[in-house]
Amino acid sequence: MAVTEPACCPASRWLTGGVLRVGLTGGIGAGKSEVARRLAGHGAVVVDADRLARDVIAPGTDGFREVVDRFGPAVLDSSGELDRDALARMVFEDEPARRRLEGLIHPRVRARTGELTAAAPPDAIVVNDVPLLVEVGLAPTYQLVMVVEAAEPVRVARLARDRAMAEDQVRARIRSQTSDPARRAAADVLLTNDGDRADLHAAVDRLWRDRLVPYEGNLRAGEPAPRSRRAALAEPDPTWPEQASRLLARIGRAAGELALRVEHVGSTSVPALAAKDVIDVQVVVGDLPTAARVAAGLREAGLVTMPGQWHDLGRDGREHRKVVACNADPGRAVNVHLREVGSAAWRDALLLRDWLRATPEAVVEYAALKRELAGQPHESIDAYASRKTPWIGSALARADRWAAGAQWRP
């Protein structure tokens, strides 16, 4: 199966509305608020979930009245104001009580966040500063997630210095939050903040200049992020599946029930296989009109639909139509192939992936071919893809025999 491959794809000027939505999170004391301030200084619209959580239960609001009704007068101070420390102590080690409080606050914060995002200028970069972004499963709702991380001793020292918190109190707060590995798994961008403030500011400045501003511009214009037309291989990256899982979650959310399946395919889905550093995603739909509808909504996942007619060249020599979307994010190359369920191209993409995963000697053979072809002087992506076609055809014939013996089904 040869693929007419977007590189990513001819630029178009399909103007689209909306803003770039970035989620920002990090554990207590990691430096998330400092990153938010630096981004605001660059012009980002920062929506602070902690501040909104205070605002929606401020005196005189419906949220305030519901909190008092649910938790009683013990959460009020002598002047009738909300005693936030008392409320925090009441729910800190009481999981049902904390869930009740979150049930009052979170829907209101989400609604207010939506209002502020809708009010932002059409070219805005909206940064949602959300401490519990990972805990409440919000990562797929953003087009990019940034995580700020620092070693626990650094965080303890900072909070003792800046907030006069006792060490055991800090460590208890850290333990009550999600783990660093869980946050890393959600992170498209990981900012390590173990150094001084100048180092952190420099990292944020580079991120703003090199990724966020171009990302927003590409997304607004409906253009893919530029890519090299050269065929360049990367060594196998053990994080490719984790990166793909974040994309699958975003794409699945954007596609909704119109997508029958959303799958990681291509060389980056095969462990130990050298590949171009591009995540290939296959979205399976009922028919091509549905594919076009799904593709139009993929902007929510940071992807832009490519104009023109794209084809897979099947083993029967016939071209099979599909819809293609590519990344607007200059920091992560992505190709999304929207194919009809039951099509030969859909089946072959899964068959080749699963056969390679089950056949280590074929991975070695394929990697050697890829390195040979990519090493040709001035080898373009299109020529590279075309030169692989004979090997892929023979590999699929072998994979068919394997599938019959293994009783494989797509």
Secondary structure, DSSP 8 states (H G I E B T S, - for coil): -EE---SS-----------EEEEEEE-TTSSHHHHHHHHHHHT-EEEEHHHHHHHTTSTTSHHHHHHHHHH-GGGB-TTSSB-HHHHHHHHHT-HHHHHHHHHHHHHHHHHHHHHHHHHS-TT-EEEEE-TTTTTTT-GGGSSEEEEEE--HHHHHHHHHHHH---HHHHHHHHHHS--HHHHHHH-SEEEE--S-HHHHHHHHHHHIIIIIHHHHHHHHHT------SB---B---TTHHHHHHHHHHHHHHHHGGG-SEEEEESGGGSTT--B-S-EEEEEEESSHHHHHHHHHTGGGGTEEE--S-EEEE-TTS-EEEEEEEEE--TTS-EEEEEEETT-HHHHHHHHHHHHHHH-HHHHHHHHHHHHHHHTSTT-BHHHHHHHHHHHHHHHHHHHHHHHHHHT---
